Amino acid sequence: MNEIIDKIEHIQEQMQHIQEEVLGLQPLLKQLNEQQIKMMTKPLTQQGYALLRSLGILLGGNPFI
């Protein structure tokens, strides 16, 4: 049980860190035009979908619909 709690807490910490990084990136992206933003964020979008799928599996389905 402790291993599960540790893993969940670790995931929460990582998600908090990602949220902070994204918020810090927003002002920088405002300096780019729309095409540059799409080019720069495309890898994040692809990885983001994979993350959402993984979280959906973890949470027992797709809680985002």
PyMOL Python script that loads the backbone (N, CA, C, O; Angstrom):
from pymol import cmd

cmd.read_pdbstr("""\
ATOM      1  N   MET A   1       0.818  -1.197   0.000  1.00  0.00           N
ATOM      2  CA  MET A   1       0.000   0.000   0.000  1.00  0.00           C
ATOM      3  C   MET A   1       0.866   1.267   0.000  1.00  0.00           C
ATOM      4  O   MET A   1       0.554   2.231  -0.699  1.00  0.00           O
ATOM      5  N   ASN A   2       1.948   1.265   0.780  1.00  0.00           N
ATOM      6  CA  ASN A   2       2.830   2.433   0.840  1.00  0.00           C
ATOM      7  C   ASN A   2       3.468   2.714  -0.513  1.00  0.00           C
ATOM      8  O   ASN A   2       3.680   3.871  -0.875  1.00  0.00           O
ATOM      9  N   GLU A   3       3.773   1.661  -1.258  1.00  0.00           N
ATOM     10  CA  GLU A   3       4.369   1.850  -2.581  1.00  0.00           C
ATOM     11  C   GLU A   3       3.403   2.577  -3.506  1.00  0.00           C
ATOM     12  O   GLU A   3       3.806   3.445  -4.280  1.00  0.00           O
ATOM     13  N   ILE A   4       2.134   2.218  -3.421  1.00  0.00           N
ATOM     14  CA  ILE A   4       1.117   2.875  -4.243  1.00  0.00           C
ATOM     15  C   ILE A   4       1.004   4.346  -3.859  1.00  0.00           C
ATOM     16  O   ILE A   4       0.967   5.217  -4.728  1.00  0.00           O
ATOM     17  N   ILE A   5       0.949   4.617  -2.581  1.00  0.00           N
ATOM     18  CA  ILE A   5       0.858   6.004  -2.099  1.00  0.00           C
ATOM     19  C   ILE A   5       2.079   6.802  -2.548  1.00  0.00           C
ATOM     20  O   ILE A   5       1.938   7.943  -2.988  1.00  0.00           O
ATOM     21  N   ASP A   6       3.259   6.228  -2.444  1.00  0.00           N
ATOM     22  CA  ASP A   6       4.484   6.904  -2.874  1.00  0.00           C
ATOM     23  C   ASP A   6       4.438   7.234  -4.362  1.00  0.00           C
ATOM     24  O   ASP A   6       4.815   8.332  -4.772  1.00  0.00           O
ATOM     25  N   LYS A   7       3.979   6.286  -5.162  1.00  0.00           N
ATOM     26  CA  LYS A   7       3.916   6.505  -6.611  1.00  0.00           C
ATOM     27  C   LYS A   7       2.904   7.589  -6.961  1.00  0.00           C
ATOM     28  O   LYS A   7       3.166   8.434  -7.818  1.00  0.00           O
ATOM     29  N   ILE A   8       1.753   7.567  -6.302  1.00  0.00           N
ATOM     30  CA  ILE A   8       0.739   8.592  -6.556  1.00  0.00           C
ATOM     31  C   ILE A   8       1.256   9.974  -6.152  1.00  0.00           C
ATOM     32  O   ILE A   8       1.057  10.946  -6.879  1.00  0.00           O
ATOM     33  N   GLU A   9       1.911  10.065  -5.009  1.00  0.00           N
ATOM     34  CA  GLU A   9       2.475  11.347  -4.583  1.00  0.00           C
ATOM     35  C   GLU A   9       3.543  11.827  -5.552  1.00  0.00           C
ATOM     36  O   GLU A   9       3.642  13.022  -5.829  1.00  0.00           O
ATOM     37  N   HIS A  10       4.337  10.906  -6.064  1.00  0.00           N
ATOM     38  CA  HIS A  10       5.373  11.268  -7.037  1.00  0.00           C
ATOM     39  C   HIS A  10       4.737  11.810  -8.325  1.00  0.00           C
ATOM     40  O   HIS A  10       5.204  12.803  -8.882  1.00  0.00           O
ATOM     41  N   ILE A  11       3.676  11.155  -8.789  1.00  0.00           N
ATOM     42  CA  ILE A  11       2.968  11.631  -9.978  1.00  0.00           C
ATOM     43  C   ILE A  11       2.386  13.015  -9.721  1.00  0.00           C
ATOM     44  O   ILE A  11       2.459  13.884 -10.589  1.00  0.00           O
ATOM     45  N   GLN A  12       1.813  13.230  -8.552  1.00  0.00           N
ATOM     46  CA  GLN A  12       1.253  14.546  -8.210  1.00  0.00           C
ATOM     47  C   GLN A  12       2.333  15.623  -8.245  1.00  0.00           C
ATOM     48  O   GLN A  12       2.100  16.718  -8.757  1.00  0.00           O
ATOM     49  N   GLU A  13       3.503  15.321  -7.709  1.00  0.00           N
ATOM     50  CA  GLU A  13       4.608  16.281  -7.715  1.00  0.00           C
ATOM     51  C   GLU A  13       5.041  16.598  -9.146  1.00  0.00           C
ATOM     52  O   GLU A  13       5.294  17.754  -9.485  1.00  0.00           O
ATOM     53  N   GLN A  14       5.123  15.570  -9.970  1.00  0.00           N
ATOM     54  CA  GLN A  14       5.519  15.787 -11.362  1.00  0.00           C
ATOM     55  C   GLN A  14       4.481  16.625 -12.101  1.00  0.00           C
ATOM     56  O   GLN A  14       4.837  17.503 -12.887  1.00  0.00           O
ATOM     57  N   MET A  15       3.208  16.360 -11.854  1.00  0.00           N
ATOM     58  CA  MET A  15       2.153  17.131 -12.503  1.00  0.00           C
ATOM     59  C   MET A  15       2.190  18.591 -12.062  1.00  0.00           C
ATOM     60  O   MET A  15       1.973  19.489 -12.875  1.00  0.00           O
ATOM     61  N   GLN A  16       2.460  18.831 -10.794  1.00  0.00           N
ATOM     62  CA  GLN A  16       2.582  20.200 -10.292  1.00  0.00           C
ATOM     63  C   GLN A  16       3.753  20.907 -10.966  1.00  0.00           C
ATOM     64  O   GLN A  16       3.647  22.072 -11.349  1.00  0.00           O
ATOM     65  N   HIS A  17       4.852  20.206 -11.106  1.00  0.00           N
ATOM     66  CA  HIS A  17       6.032  20.777 -11.768  1.00  0.00           C
ATOM     67  C   HIS A  17       5.719  21.110 -13.229  1.00  0.00           C
ATOM     68  O   HIS A  17       6.102  22.173 -13.718  1.00  0.00           O
ATOM     69  N   ILE A  18       5.028  20.212 -13.922  1.00  0.00           N
ATOM     70  CA  ILE A  18       4.658  20.461 -15.316  1.00  0.00           C
ATOM     71  C   ILE A  18       3.747  21.682 -15.405  1.00  0.00           C
ATOM     72  O   ILE A  18       3.911  22.516 -16.295  1.00  0.00           O
ATOM     73  N   GLN A  19       2.791  21.790 -14.489  1.00  0.00           N
ATOM     74  CA  GLN A  19       1.894  22.944 -14.495  1.00  0.00           C
ATOM     75  C   GLN A  19       2.684  24.244 -14.343  1.00  0.00           C
ATOM     76  O   GLN A  19       2.420  25.216 -15.051  1.00  0.00           O
ATOM     77  N   GLU A  20       3.633  24.265 -13.442  1.00  0.00           N
ATOM     78  CA  GLU A  20       4.454  25.459 -13.237  1.00  0.00           C
ATOM     79  C   GLU A  20       5.272  25.787 -14.486  1.00  0.00           C
ATOM     80  O   GLU A  20       5.396  26.952 -14.862  1.00  0.00           O
ATOM     81  N   GLU A  21       5.824  24.767 -15.122  1.00  0.00           N
ATOM     82  CA  GLU A  21       6.616  24.969 -16.338  1.00  0.00           C
ATOM     83  C   GLU A  21       5.754  25.538 -17.467  1.00  0.00           C
ATOM     84  O   GLU A  21       6.179  26.438 -18.191  1.00  0.00           O
ATOM     85  N   VAL A  22       4.540  25.002 -17.608  1.00  0.00           N
ATOM     86  CA  VAL A  22       3.635  25.479 -18.655  1.00  0.00           C
ATOM     87  C   VAL A  22       3.258  26.934 -18.410  1.00  0.00           C
ATOM     88  O   VAL A  22       3.258  27.743 -19.338  1.00  0.00           O
ATOM     89  N   LEU A  23       2.938  27.265 -17.171  1.00  0.00           N
ATOM     90  CA  LEU A  23       2.593  28.649 -16.855  1.00  0.00           C
ATOM     91  C   LEU A  23       3.759  29.593 -17.127  1.00  0.00           C
ATOM     92  O   LEU A  23       3.557  30.727 -17.560  1.00  0.00           O
ATOM     93  N   GLY A  24       4.974  29.125 -16.873  1.00  0.00           N
ATOM     94  CA  GLY A  24       6.153  29.937 -17.164  1.00  0.00           C
ATOM     95  C   GLY A  24       6.423  30.079 -18.654  1.00  0.00           C
ATOM     96  O   GLY A  24       7.058  31.042 -19.083  1.00  0.00           O
ATOM     97  N   LEU A  25       5.949  29.138 -19.434  1.00  0.00           N
ATOM     98  CA  LEU A  25       6.156  29.163 -20.880  1.00  0.00           C
ATOM     99  C   LEU A  25       5.180  30.093 -21.587  1.00  0.00           C
ATOM    100  O   LEU A  25       5.493  30.625 -22.652  1.00  0.00           O
ATOM    101  N   GLN A  26       4.021  30.291 -21.015  1.00  0.00           N
ATOM    102  CA  GLN A  26       2.985  31.102 -21.659  1.00  0.00           C
ATOM    103  C   GLN A  26       3.465  32.498 -22.072  1.00  0.00           C
ATOM    104  O   GLN A  26       3.222  32.891 -23.213  1.00  0.00           O
ATOM    105  N   PRO A  27       4.127  33.258 -21.211  1.00  0.00           N
ATOM    106  CA  PRO A  27       4.575  34.598 -21.635  1.00  0.00           C
ATOM    107  C   PRO A  27       5.579  34.538 -22.790  1.00  0.00           C
ATOM    108  O   PRO A  27       5.604  35.429 -23.639  1.00  0.00           O
ATOM    109  N   LEU A  28       6.397  33.498 -22.821  1.00  0.00           N
ATOM    110  CA  LEU A  28       7.376  33.363 -23.895  1.00  0.00           C
ATOM    111  C   LEU A  28       6.698  33.051 -25.229  1.00  0.00           C
ATOM    112  O   LEU A  28       7.120  33.537 -26.279  1.00  0.00           O
ATOM    113  N   LEU A  29       5.658  32.245 -25.177  1.00  0.00           N
ATOM    114  CA  LEU A  29       4.941  31.901 -26.405  1.00  0.00           C
ATOM    115  C   LEU A  29       4.224  33.103 -27.002  1.00  0.00           C
ATOM    116  O   LEU A  29       4.003  33.154 -28.212  1.00  0.00           O
ATOM    117  N   LYS A  30       3.864  34.062 -26.174  1.00  0.00           N
ATOM    118  CA  LYS A  30       3.184  35.263 -26.670  1.00  0.00           C
ATOM    119  C   LYS A  30       4.083  36.081 -27.594  1.00  0.00           C
ATOM    120  O   LYS A  30       3.596  36.935 -28.336  1.00  0.00           O
ATOM    121  N   GLN A  31       5.373  35.830 -27.556  1.00  0.00           N
ATOM    122  CA  GLN A  31       6.317  36.552 -28.400  1.00  0.00           C
ATOM    123  C   GLN A  31       6.384  35.965 -29.814  1.00  0.00           C
ATOM    124  O   GLN A  31       6.987  36.563 -30.705  1.00  0.00           O
ATOM    125  N   LEU A  32       5.762  34.793 -30.021  1.00  0.00           N
ATOM    126  CA  LEU A  32       5.833  34.095 -31.294  1.00  0.00           C
ATOM    127  C   LEU A  32       4.547  34.281 -32.087  1.00  0.00           C
ATOM    128  O   LEU A  32       3.495  34.599 -31.533  1.00  0.00           O
ATOM    129  N   ASN A  33       4.658  34.075 -33.406  1.00  0.00           N
ATOM    130  CA  ASN A  33       3.443  34.099 -34.213  1.00  0.00           C
ATOM    131  C   ASN A  33       2.776  32.726 -34.150  1.00  0.00           C
ATOM    132  O   ASN A  33       3.342  31.778 -33.605  1.00  0.00           O
ATOM    133  N   GLU A  34       1.578  32.627 -34.707  1.00  0.00           N
ATOM    134  CA  GLU A  34       0.780  31.407 -34.579  1.00  0.00           C
ATOM    135  C   GLU A  34       1.482  30.182 -35.174  1.00  0.00           C
ATOM    136  O   GLU A  34       1.436  29.096 -34.595  1.00  0.00           O
ATOM    137  N   GLN A  35       2.123  30.356 -36.317  1.00  0.00           N
ATOM    138  CA  GLN A  35       2.823  29.233 -36.959  1.00  0.00           C
ATOM    139  C   GLN A  35       3.998  28.752 -36.099  1.00  0.00           C
ATOM    140  O   GLN A  35       4.218  27.549 -35.962  1.00  0.00           O
ATOM    141  N   GLN A  36       4.741  29.685 -35.526  1.00  0.00           N
ATOM    142  CA  GLN A  36       5.860  29.324 -34.650  1.00  0.00           C
ATOM    143  C   GLN A  36       5.369  28.586 -33.404  1.00  0.00           C
ATOM    144  O   GLN A  36       5.988  27.618 -32.962  1.00  0.00           O
ATOM    145  N   ILE A  37       4.262  29.049 -32.850  1.00  0.00           N
ATOM    146  CA  ILE A  37       3.698  28.394 -31.663  1.00  0.00           C
ATOM    147  C   ILE A  37       3.323  26.955 -31.980  1.00  0.00           C
ATOM    148  O   ILE A  37       3.641  26.045 -31.215  1.00  0.00           O
ATOM    149  N   LYS A  38       2.647  26.745 -33.108  1.00  0.00           N
ATOM    150  CA  LYS A  38       2.255  25.387 -33.495  1.00  0.00           C
ATOM    151  C   LYS A  38       3.476  24.502 -33.669  1.00  0.00           C
ATOM    152  O   LYS A  38       3.481  23.355 -33.220  1.00  0.00           O
ATOM    153  N   MET A  39       4.505  25.020 -34.312  1.00  0.00           N
ATOM    154  CA  MET A  39       5.718  24.245 -34.548  1.00  0.00           C
ATOM    155  C   MET A  39       6.408  23.887 -33.224  1.00  0.00           C
ATOM    156  O   MET A  39       6.870  22.760 -33.045  1.00  0.00           O
ATOM    157  N   MET A  40       6.473  24.842 -32.315  1.00  0.00           N
ATOM    158  CA  MET A  40       7.172  24.635 -31.048  1.00  0.00           C
ATOM    159  C   MET A  40       6.404  23.733 -30.099  1.00  0.00           C
ATOM    160  O   MET A  40       7.011  22.992 -29.325  1.00  0.00           O
ATOM    161  N   THR A  41       5.079  23.783 -30.145  1.00  0.00           N
ATOM    162  CA  THR A  41       4.280  23.042 -29.179  1.00  0.00           C
ATOM    163  C   THR A  41       3.769  21.697 -29.707  1.00  0.00           C
ATOM    164  O   THR A  41       3.156  20.941 -28.953  1.00  0.00           O
ATOM    165  N   LYS A  42       4.006  21.389 -30.973  1.00  0.00           N
ATOM    166  CA  LYS A  42       3.518  20.128 -31.534  1.00  0.00           C
ATOM    167  C   LYS A  42       3.993  18.908 -30.729  1.00  0.00           C
ATOM    168  O   LYS A  42       3.174  18.041 -30.426  1.00  0.00           O
ATOM    169  N   PRO A  43       5.281  18.807 -30.371  1.00  0.00           N
ATOM    170  CA  PRO A  43       5.700  17.649 -29.561  1.00  0.00           C
ATOM    171  C   PRO A  43       4.996  17.592 -28.205  1.00  0.00           C
ATOM    172  O   PRO A  43       4.704  16.506 -27.703  1.00  0.00           O
ATOM    173  N   LEU A  44       4.725  18.744 -27.616  1.00  0.00           N
ATOM    174  CA  LEU A  44       4.005  18.776 -26.335  1.00  0.00           C
ATOM    175  C   LEU A  44       2.571  18.293 -26.501  1.00  0.00           C
ATOM    176  O   LEU A  44       2.040  17.589 -25.642  1.00  0.00           O
ATOM    177  N   THR A  45       1.956  18.672 -27.603  1.00  0.00           N
ATOM    178  CA  THR A  45       0.584  18.252 -27.864  1.00  0.00           C
ATOM    179  C   THR A  45       0.513  16.740 -27.987  1.00  0.00           C
ATOM    180  O   THR A  45      -0.356  16.105 -27.390  1.00  0.00           O
ATOM    181  N   GLN A  46       1.424  16.161 -28.759  1.00  0.00           N
ATOM    182  CA  GLN A  46       1.431  14.716 -28.942  1.00  0.00           C
ATOM    183  C   GLN A  46       1.664  13.993 -27.616  1.00  0.00           C
ATOM    184  O   GLN A  46       0.976  13.018 -27.313  1.00  0.00           O
ATOM    185  N   GLN A  47       2.614  14.458 -26.839  1.00  0.00           N
ATOM    186  CA  GLN A  47       2.898  13.835 -25.550  1.00  0.00           C
ATOM    187  C   GLN A  47       1.753  14.066 -24.573  1.00  0.00           C
ATOM    188  O   GLN A  47       1.465  13.214 -23.733  1.00  0.00           O
ATOM    189  N   GLY A  48       1.104  15.216 -24.686  1.00  0.00           N
ATOM    190  CA  GLY A  48      -0.036  15.518 -23.820  1.00  0.00           C
ATOM    191  C   GLY A  48      -1.184  14.540 -24.027  1.00  0.00           C
ATOM    192  O   GLY A  48      -1.813  14.097 -23.067  1.00  0.00           O
ATOM    193  N   TYR A  49      -1.454  14.203 -25.295  1.00  0.00           N
ATOM    194  CA  TYR A  49      -2.505  13.212 -25.570  1.00  0.00           C
ATOM    195  C   TYR A  49      -2.146  11.863 -24.959  1.00  0.00           C
ATOM    196  O   TYR A  49      -3.006  11.188 -24.393  1.00  0.00           O
ATOM    197  N   ALA A  50      -0.889  11.472 -25.069  1.00  0.00           N
ATOM    198  CA  ALA A  50      -0.459  10.199 -24.480  1.00  0.00           C
ATOM    199  C   ALA A  50      -0.625  10.233 -22.955  1.00  0.00           C
ATOM    200  O   ALA A  50      -1.037   9.241 -22.354  1.00  0.00           O
ATOM    201  N   LEU A  51      -0.310  11.358 -22.340  1.00  0.00           N
ATOM    202  CA  LEU A  51      -0.474  11.501 -20.901  1.00  0.00           C
ATOM    203  C   LEU A  51      -1.941  11.404 -20.493  1.00  0.00           C
ATOM    204  O   LEU A  51      -2.273  10.742 -19.509  1.00  0.00           O
ATOM    205  N   LEU A  52      -2.813  12.061 -21.246  1.00  0.00           N
ATOM    206  CA  LEU A  52      -4.246  11.998 -20.944  1.00  0.00           C
ATOM    207  C   LEU A  52      -4.779  10.573 -21.058  1.00  0.00           C
ATOM    208  O   LEU A  52      -5.593  10.145 -20.241  1.00  0.00           O
ATOM    209  N   ARG A  53      -4.321   9.841 -22.070  1.00  0.00           N
ATOM    210  CA  ARG A  53      -4.736   8.443 -22.209  1.00  0.00           C
ATOM    211  C   ARG A  53      -4.271   7.628 -21.007  1.00  0.00           C
ATOM    212  O   ARG A  53      -5.031   6.824 -20.468  1.00  0.00           O
ATOM    213  N   SER A  54      -3.021   7.836 -20.586  1.00  0.00           N
ATOM    214  CA  SER A  54      -2.487   7.108 -19.431  1.00  0.00           C
ATOM    215  C   SER A  54      -3.262   7.422 -18.162  1.00  0.00           C
ATOM    216  O   SER A  54      -3.578   6.524 -17.382  1.00  0.00           O
ATOM    217  N   LEU A  55      -3.564   8.693 -17.957  1.00  0.00           N
ATOM    218  CA  LEU A  55      -4.349   9.074 -16.782  1.00  0.00           C
ATOM    219  C   LEU A  55      -5.750   8.478 -16.846  1.00  0.00           C
ATOM    220  O   LEU A  55      -6.298   8.066 -15.823  1.00  0.00           O
ATOM    221  N   GLY A  56      -6.325   8.431 -18.030  1.00  0.00           N
ATOM    222  CA  GLY A  56      -7.633   7.828 -18.200  1.00  0.00           C
ATOM    223  C   GLY A  56      -7.626   6.364 -17.810  1.00  0.00           C
ATOM    224  O   GLY A  56      -8.546   5.884 -17.146  1.00  0.00           O
ATOM    225  N   ILE A  57      -6.589   5.659 -18.223  1.00  0.00           N
ATOM    226  CA  ILE A  57      -6.458   4.242 -17.847  1.00  0.00           C
ATOM    227  C   ILE A  57      -6.334   4.120 -16.332  1.00  0.00           C
ATOM    228  O   ILE A  57      -6.990   3.279 -15.717  1.00  0.00           O
ATOM    229  N   LEU A  58      -5.503   4.949 -15.742  1.00  0.00           N
ATOM    230  CA  LEU A  58      -5.292   4.920 -14.302  1.00  0.00           C
ATOM    231  C   LEU A  58      -6.582   5.178 -13.532  1.00  0.00           C
ATOM    232  O   LEU A  58      -6.841   4.558 -12.501  1.00  0.00           O
ATOM    233  N   LEU A  59      -7.381   6.099 -14.050  1.00  0.00           N
ATOM    234  CA  LEU A  59      -8.595   6.510 -13.350  1.00  0.00           C
ATOM    235  C   LEU A  59      -9.814   5.671 -13.743  1.00  0.00           C
ATOM    236  O   LEU A  59     -10.930   5.946 -13.303  1.00  0.00           O
ATOM    237  N   GLY A  60      -9.595   4.657 -14.568  1.00  0.00           N
ATOM    238  CA  GLY A  60     -10.684   3.736 -14.882  1.00  0.00           C
ATOM    239  C   GLY A  60     -11.602   4.192 -15.994  1.00  0.00           C
ATOM    240  O   GLY A  60     -12.823   4.110 -15.861  1.00  0.00           O
ATOM    241  N   GLY A  61     -11.057   4.653 -17.051  1.00  0.00           N
ATOM    242  CA  GLY A  61     -11.876   5.086 -18.177  1.00  0.00           C
ATOM    243  C   GLY A  61     -11.362   6.416 -18.681  1.00  0.00           C
ATOM    244  O   GLY A  61     -10.179   6.726 -18.536  1.00  0.00           O
ATOM    245  N   ASN A  62     -12.227   7.189 -19.263  1.00  0.00           N
ATOM    246  CA  ASN A  62     -11.841   8.499 -19.770  1.00  0.00           C
ATOM    247  C   ASN A  62     -12.609   9.570 -19.010  1.00  0.00           C
ATOM    248  O   ASN A  62     -13.728   9.909 -19.395  1.00  0.00           O
ATOM    249  N   PRO A  63     -12.033  10.110 -17.939  1.00  0.00           N
ATOM    250  CA  PRO A  63     -12.742  11.112 -17.138  1.00  0.00           C
ATOM    251  C   PRO A  63     -12.799  12.483 -17.798  1.00  0.00           C
ATOM    252  O   PRO A  63     -13.367  13.413 -17.227  1.00  0.00           O
ATOM    253  N   PHE A  64     -12.216  12.630 -19.001  1.00  0.00           N
ATOM    254  CA  PHE A  64     -12.134  13.936 -19.645  1.00  0.00           C
ATOM    255  C   PHE A  64     -13.254  14.161 -20.637  1.00  0.00           C
ATOM    256  O   PHE A  64     -13.285  15.186 -21.318  1.00  0.00           O
ATOM    257  N   ILE A  65     -14.181  13.208 -20.728  1.00  0.00           N
ATOM    258  CA  ILE A  65     -15.312  13.364 -21.659  1.00  0.00           C
ATOM    259  C   ILE A  65     -16.577  13.520 -20.841  1.00  0.00           C
ATOM    260  O   ILE A  65     -17.662  13.667 -21.404  1.00  0.00           O
TER     261      ILE A  65
END
""", "prot")
cmd.dss("prot")
cmd.show_as("cartoon", "prot")
cmd.util.cbc("prot")
cmd.orient("prot")
